[in-house]
Amino acid sequence: MSLLARISAGLLLWAFGFSLLYAMQGTGCAYGWADVALFGTTLLRGILVATWLVLVAACLALLRLVRSASSDFENRVTLATTLAGAGAMLVTGSPVALTSACA
């Protein structure tokens, strides 16, 4: 993997995940998924939380891959940006589990 791809991978994953969650929320609200009961919650919340957890797992897997960087500087920069992406995924994705999806 090239240096630029390694450095930006965590933030790109976060941007993709944020966009995906936002699109799924809009789609779910438009099609009434918030009104469908599913295992004590709603279909929309279940889909959003499951997607968020998969994205967080992908961030964690990416953190494991980052350790294979070739130089010390490259390793530190890549680790820092991947941690930033993982932290952003946790913070910006948490409202799908904590708040109402459709107003």
PyMOL CGO cylinders between C-alpha atoms (Angstrom):
from pymol import cmd
from pymol.cgo import CYLINDER

trace = [
    CYLINDER, 0.00, 0.00, 0.00, 1.41, 3.42, -0.85, 0.3, 1, 1, 1, 1, 1, 1,
    CYLINDER, 1.41, 3.42, -0.85, 2.28, 5.94, 1.83, 0.3, 1, 1, 1, 1, 1, 1,
    CYLINDER, 2.28, 5.94, 1.83, -0.56, 8.33, 0.96, 0.3, 1, 1, 1, 1, 1, 1,
    CYLINDER, -0.56, 8.33, 0.96, -3.13, 5.52, 0.97, 0.3, 1, 1, 1, 1, 1, 1,
    CYLINDER, -3.13, 5.52, 0.97, -1.87, 4.27, 4.34, 0.3, 1, 1, 1, 1, 1, 1,
    CYLINDER, -1.87, 4.27, 4.34, -1.91, 7.73, 5.89, 0.3, 1, 1, 1, 1, 1, 1,
    CYLINDER, -1.91, 7.73, 5.89, -5.41, 8.60, 4.70, 0.3, 1, 1, 1, 1, 1, 1,
    CYLINDER, -5.41, 8.60, 4.70, -7.08, 5.19, 5.10, 0.3, 1, 1, 1, 1, 1, 1,
    CYLINDER, -7.08, 5.19, 5.10, -8.50, 5.79, 8.59, 0.3, 1, 1, 1, 1, 1, 1,
    CYLINDER, -8.50, 5.79, 8.59, -9.98, 9.16, 7.71, 0.3, 1, 1, 1, 1, 1, 1,
    CYLINDER, -9.98, 9.16, 7.71, -11.34, 7.85, 4.41, 0.3, 1, 1, 1, 1, 1, 1,
    CYLINDER, -11.34, 7.85, 4.41, -13.01, 4.97, 6.24, 0.3, 1, 1, 1, 1, 1, 1,
    CYLINDER, -13.01, 4.97, 6.24, -14.57, 7.43, 8.68, 0.3, 1, 1, 1, 1, 1, 1,
    CYLINDER, -14.57, 7.43, 8.68, -15.82, 9.67, 5.82, 0.3, 1, 1, 1, 1, 1, 1,
    CYLINDER, -15.82, 9.67, 5.82, -17.32, 6.66, 4.04, 0.3, 1, 1, 1, 1, 1, 1,
    CYLINDER, -17.32, 6.66, 4.04, -18.95, 5.40, 7.24, 0.3, 1, 1, 1, 1, 1, 1,
    CYLINDER, -18.95, 5.40, 7.24, -20.38, 8.78, 8.16, 0.3, 1, 1, 1, 1, 1, 1,
    CYLINDER, -20.38, 8.78, 8.16, -21.86, 9.20, 4.69, 0.3, 1, 1, 1, 1, 1, 1,
    CYLINDER, -21.86, 9.20, 4.69, -23.24, 5.66, 4.72, 0.3, 1, 1, 1, 1, 1, 1,
    CYLINDER, -23.24, 5.66, 4.72, -24.93, 6.10, 8.11, 0.3, 1, 1, 1, 1, 1, 1,
    CYLINDER, -24.93, 6.10, 8.11, -26.39, 9.45, 7.06, 0.3, 1, 1, 1, 1, 1, 1,
    CYLINDER, -26.39, 9.45, 7.06, -27.76, 7.99, 3.82, 0.3, 1, 1, 1, 1, 1, 1,
    CYLINDER, -27.76, 7.99, 3.82, -29.21, 4.95, 5.61, 0.3, 1, 1, 1, 1, 1, 1,
    CYLINDER, -29.21, 4.95, 5.61, -30.91, 7.15, 8.19, 0.3, 1, 1, 1, 1, 1, 1,
    CYLINDER, -30.91, 7.15, 8.19, -32.54, 9.27, 5.50, 0.3, 1, 1, 1, 1, 1, 1,
    CYLINDER, -32.54, 9.27, 5.50, -33.64, 6.21, 3.56, 0.3, 1, 1, 1, 1, 1, 1,
    CYLINDER, -33.64, 6.21, 3.56, -34.99, 4.51, 6.68, 0.3, 1, 1, 1, 1, 1, 1,
    CYLINDER, -34.99, 4.51, 6.68, -36.95, 7.57, 7.76, 0.3, 1, 1, 1, 1, 1, 1,
    CYLINDER, -36.95, 7.57, 7.76, -38.38, 8.03, 4.26, 0.3, 1, 1, 1, 1, 1, 1,
    CYLINDER, -38.38, 8.03, 4.26, -39.53, 4.40, 4.01, 0.3, 1, 1, 1, 1, 1, 1,
    CYLINDER, -39.53, 4.40, 4.01, -40.88, 4.10, 7.55, 0.3, 1, 1, 1, 1, 1, 1,
    CYLINDER, -40.88, 4.10, 7.55, -38.31, 1.69, 8.96, 0.3, 1, 1, 1, 1, 1, 1,
    CYLINDER, -38.31, 1.69, 8.96, -38.57, 3.56, 12.28, 0.3, 1, 1, 1, 1, 1, 1,
    CYLINDER, -38.57, 3.56, 12.28, -42.12, 2.23, 12.68, 0.3, 1, 1, 1, 1, 1, 1,
    CYLINDER, -42.12, 2.23, 12.68, -41.21, -1.46, 12.26, 0.3, 1, 1, 1, 1, 1, 1,
    CYLINDER, -41.21, -1.46, 12.26, -40.56, -3.25, 15.55, 0.3, 1, 1, 1, 1, 1, 1,
    CYLINDER, -40.56, -3.25, 15.55, -37.51, -5.54, 15.72, 0.3, 1, 1, 1, 1, 1, 1,
    CYLINDER, -37.51, -5.54, 15.72, -36.31, -7.34, 18.87, 0.3, 1, 1, 1, 1, 1, 1,
    CYLINDER, -36.31, -7.34, 18.87, -37.36, -4.60, 21.28, 0.3, 1, 1, 1, 1, 1, 1,
    CYLINDER, -37.36, -4.60, 21.28, -36.17, -1.76, 19.07, 0.3, 1, 1, 1, 1, 1, 1,
    CYLINDER, -36.17, -1.76, 19.07, -36.96, -0.55, 15.56, 0.3, 1, 1, 1, 1, 1, 1,
    CYLINDER, -36.96, -0.55, 15.56, -35.73, -1.88, 12.24, 0.3, 1, 1, 1, 1, 1, 1,
    CYLINDER, -35.73, -1.88, 12.24, -34.02, 1.43, 11.50, 0.3, 1, 1, 1, 1, 1, 1,
    CYLINDER, -34.02, 1.43, 11.50, -32.13, 1.56, 14.79, 0.3, 1, 1, 1, 1, 1, 1,
    CYLINDER, -32.13, 1.56, 14.79, -31.10, -2.09, 14.41, 0.3, 1, 1, 1, 1, 1, 1,
    CYLINDER, -31.10, -2.09, 14.41, -29.73, -1.52, 10.91, 0.3, 1, 1, 1, 1, 1, 1,
    CYLINDER, -29.73, -1.52, 10.91, -27.94, 1.69, 11.90, 0.3, 1, 1, 1, 1, 1, 1,
    CYLINDER, -27.94, 1.69, 11.90, -26.36, 0.21, 15.03, 0.3, 1, 1, 1, 1, 1, 1,
    CYLINDER, -26.36, 0.21, 15.03, -25.29, -2.96, 13.21, 0.3, 1, 1, 1, 1, 1, 1,
    CYLINDER, -25.29, -2.96, 13.21, -23.74, -0.89, 10.41, 0.3, 1, 1, 1, 1, 1, 1,
    CYLINDER, -23.74, -0.89, 10.41, -21.98, 1.36, 12.92, 0.3, 1, 1, 1, 1, 1, 1,
    CYLINDER, -21.98, 1.36, 12.92, -20.54, -1.64, 14.78, 0.3, 1, 1, 1, 1, 1, 1,
    CYLINDER, -20.54, -1.64, 14.78, -19.26, -3.14, 11.51, 0.3, 1, 1, 1, 1, 1, 1,
    CYLINDER, -19.26, -3.14, 11.51, -17.61, 0.19, 10.68, 0.3, 1, 1, 1, 1, 1, 1,
    CYLINDER, -17.61, 0.19, 10.68, -16.00, 0.37, 14.14, 0.3, 1, 1, 1, 1, 1, 1,
    CYLINDER, -16.00, 0.37, 14.14, -14.72, -3.20, 13.67, 0.3, 1, 1, 1, 1, 1, 1,
    CYLINDER, -14.72, -3.20, 13.67, -13.28, -2.17, 10.29, 0.3, 1, 1, 1, 1, 1, 1,
    CYLINDER, -13.28, -2.17, 10.29, -11.46, 0.72, 12.00, 0.3, 1, 1, 1, 1, 1, 1,
    CYLINDER, -11.46, 0.72, 12.00, -10.03, -1.68, 14.57, 0.3, 1, 1, 1, 1, 1, 1,
    CYLINDER, -10.03, -1.68, 14.57, -8.91, -4.06, 11.83, 0.3, 1, 1, 1, 1, 1, 1,
    CYLINDER, -8.91, -4.06, 11.83, -7.27, -1.15, 10.05, 0.3, 1, 1, 1, 1, 1, 1,
    CYLINDER, -7.27, -1.15, 10.05, -5.39, -0.31, 13.24, 0.3, 1, 1, 1, 1, 1, 1,
    CYLINDER, -5.39, -0.31, 13.24, -3.92, -3.82, 13.21, 0.3, 1, 1, 1, 1, 1, 1,
    CYLINDER, -3.92, -3.82, 13.21, -2.82, -3.40, 9.59, 0.3, 1, 1, 1, 1, 1, 1,
    CYLINDER, -2.82, -3.40, 9.59, -1.16, -0.07, 10.32, 0.3, 1, 1, 1, 1, 1, 1,
    CYLINDER, -1.16, -0.07, 10.32, 1.55, -1.73, 12.37, 0.3, 1, 1, 1, 1, 1, 1,
    CYLINDER, 1.55, -1.73, 12.37, 3.21, -2.98, 9.18, 0.3, 1, 1, 1, 1, 1, 1,
    CYLINDER, 3.21, -2.98, 9.18, 4.51, 0.46, 8.14, 0.3, 1, 1, 1, 1, 1, 1,
    CYLINDER, 4.51, 0.46, 8.14, 8.13, 0.50, 7.02, 0.3, 1, 1, 1, 1, 1, 1,
    CYLINDER, 8.13, 0.50, 7.02, 9.66, 3.52, 8.75, 0.3, 1, 1, 1, 1, 1, 1,
    CYLINDER, 9.66, 3.52, 8.75, 9.24, 4.94, 12.23, 0.3, 1, 1, 1, 1, 1, 1,
    CYLINDER, 9.24, 4.94, 12.23, 7.94, 8.33, 11.01, 0.3, 1, 1, 1, 1, 1, 1,
    CYLINDER, 7.94, 8.33, 11.01, 5.52, 6.68, 8.58, 0.3, 1, 1, 1, 1, 1, 1,
    CYLINDER, 5.52, 6.68, 8.58, 4.30, 4.37, 11.33, 0.3, 1, 1, 1, 1, 1, 1,
    CYLINDER, 4.30, 4.37, 11.33, 3.63, 7.23, 13.76, 0.3, 1, 1, 1, 1, 1, 1,
    CYLINDER, 3.63, 7.23, 13.76, 1.80, 9.39, 11.19, 0.3, 1, 1, 1, 1, 1, 1,
    CYLINDER, 1.80, 9.39, 11.19, -0.29, 6.47, 9.94, 0.3, 1, 1, 1, 1, 1, 1,
    CYLINDER, -0.29, 6.47, 9.94, -1.15, 5.39, 13.47, 0.3, 1, 1, 1, 1, 1, 1,
    CYLINDER, -1.15, 5.39, 13.47, -2.15, 8.94, 14.42, 0.3, 1, 1, 1, 1, 1, 1,
    CYLINDER, -2.15, 8.94, 14.42, -4.46, 9.42, 11.43, 0.3, 1, 1, 1, 1, 1, 1,
    CYLINDER, -4.46, 9.42, 11.43, -5.97, 5.96, 11.83, 0.3, 1, 1, 1, 1, 1, 1,
    CYLINDER, -5.97, 5.96, 11.83, -6.65, 6.64, 15.51, 0.3, 1, 1, 1, 1, 1, 1,
    CYLINDER, -6.65, 6.64, 15.51, -8.24, 9.96, 14.53, 0.3, 1, 1, 1, 1, 1, 1,
    CYLINDER, -8.24, 9.96, 14.53, -10.51, 8.15, 12.06, 0.3, 1, 1, 1, 1, 1, 1,
    CYLINDER, -10.51, 8.15, 12.06, -11.43, 5.48, 14.61, 0.3, 1, 1, 1, 1, 1, 1,
    CYLINDER, -11.43, 5.48, 14.61, -12.17, 8.09, 17.26, 0.3, 1, 1, 1, 1, 1, 1,
    CYLINDER, -12.17, 8.09, 17.26, -14.27, 10.09, 14.84, 0.3, 1, 1, 1, 1, 1, 1,
    CYLINDER, -14.27, 10.09, 14.84, -16.17, 6.92, 13.90, 0.3, 1, 1, 1, 1, 1, 1,
    CYLINDER, -16.17, 6.92, 13.90, -16.96, 6.24, 17.56, 0.3, 1, 1, 1, 1, 1, 1,
    CYLINDER, -16.96, 6.24, 17.56, -18.05, 9.80, 18.31, 0.3, 1, 1, 1, 1, 1, 1,
    CYLINDER, -18.05, 9.80, 18.31, -19.97, 10.67, 15.16, 0.3, 1, 1, 1, 1, 1, 1,
    CYLINDER, -19.97, 10.67, 15.16, -21.61, 7.24, 14.91, 0.3, 1, 1, 1, 1, 1, 1,
    CYLINDER, -21.61, 7.24, 14.91, -22.74, 6.96, 18.53, 0.3, 1, 1, 1, 1, 1, 1,
    CYLINDER, -22.74, 6.96, 18.53, -25.95, 8.99, 18.06, 0.3, 1, 1, 1, 1, 1, 1,
    CYLINDER, -25.95, 8.99, 18.06, -27.44, 6.10, 16.03, 0.3, 1, 1, 1, 1, 1, 1,
    CYLINDER, -27.44, 6.10, 16.03, -27.54, 4.11, 19.27, 0.3, 1, 1, 1, 1, 1, 1,
    CYLINDER, -27.54, 4.11, 19.27, -28.30, 6.97, 21.66, 0.3, 1, 1, 1, 1, 1, 1,
    CYLINDER, -28.30, 6.97, 21.66, -30.84, 9.27, 20.01, 0.3, 1, 1, 1, 1, 1, 1,
    CYLINDER, -30.84, 9.27, 20.01, -34.05, 9.17, 18.01, 0.3, 1, 1, 1, 1, 1, 1,
    CYLINDER, -34.05, 9.17, 18.01, -33.43, 8.54, 14.34, 0.3, 1, 1, 1, 1, 1, 1,
    CYLINDER, -33.43, 8.54, 14.34, -36.42, 10.30, 12.81, 0.3, 1, 1, 1, 1, 1, 1,
    CYLINDER, -36.42, 10.30, 12.81, -37.95, 13.52, 14.09, 0.3, 1, 1, 1, 1, 1, 1,
]
cmd.load_cgo(trace, "trace")
